[in-house]
Amino acid sequence: MDKALVSKSKFLSLVLRHQPALIGLSLDANGWADLQELVRLANASGHDITADDILVIVRNSEKQRFTLDSSGQKIRANQGHSVEVDLELAPLQPPAVLYHGTATRFLPSIRQSGLIKGARHHVHLSQDADTANAVGARHGPPVVLTILAEDMWHSGCVFYQSKNGVWLTDHVPAPYIEFPHCPESD
Ligand code: HQG
């Protein structure tokens, strides 16, 4: 995607995950927004975006961040919300291990409290270490933690997988986290 579309995609993430009220948009209980209303309200608030831009973003987003409903008239973000929405995800048994990328500076706090969801609905976990490393690098020098997901599941923790493949859970207690042995993580 070119630079202009990346910026429009970030705007969509902002209004569909965090601040629909910024442009006067309403999401329904399941996080859907009316596509034409989104375009109208965005432009009325000075954001230059067309329905065609949105279709290209939905199709080409490398992380498949957004979905259109079967009618093609509604759009929602696949994950990452801080506003309360029900994505109707079904609990799913996770693989033996998952990965979480974070910044080294968060490690002392994570050792104490485990992984917490903060403003988001869930803690986000990746199926592969490379993806986790890229997620962690958004916050600073990255480190990849190995999460004993299947052990958590056996102890009753619930996992979900978003439509775009991100694993989600409420909290990862510290005993289920394997910290790498490197000087940075001390
Ligand atoms: C850290 C992107 C201190 C956590 C990605 C992370 C993802 C703690 C940061 C999605 C902590 C929160 C989410 C604790 C967790 N003490 N820090 N106890 N527990 N943290 O951005 O997982 O591009 O809310 O490690 O691909 O980085 O937006 O979460 O570093 O799927 O589609 O607190 O965002 O997707 O940061 O990223 P975030 P995240 P999109």
Residues whose N, C-alpha, C, O or C-beta is under 5 A from the ligand:
A	BS01	HQG	R65 G80 G101 T102 A103 F106 S109 I110 S113 G114 L115 I116 R120 H124 V135 H139 V166
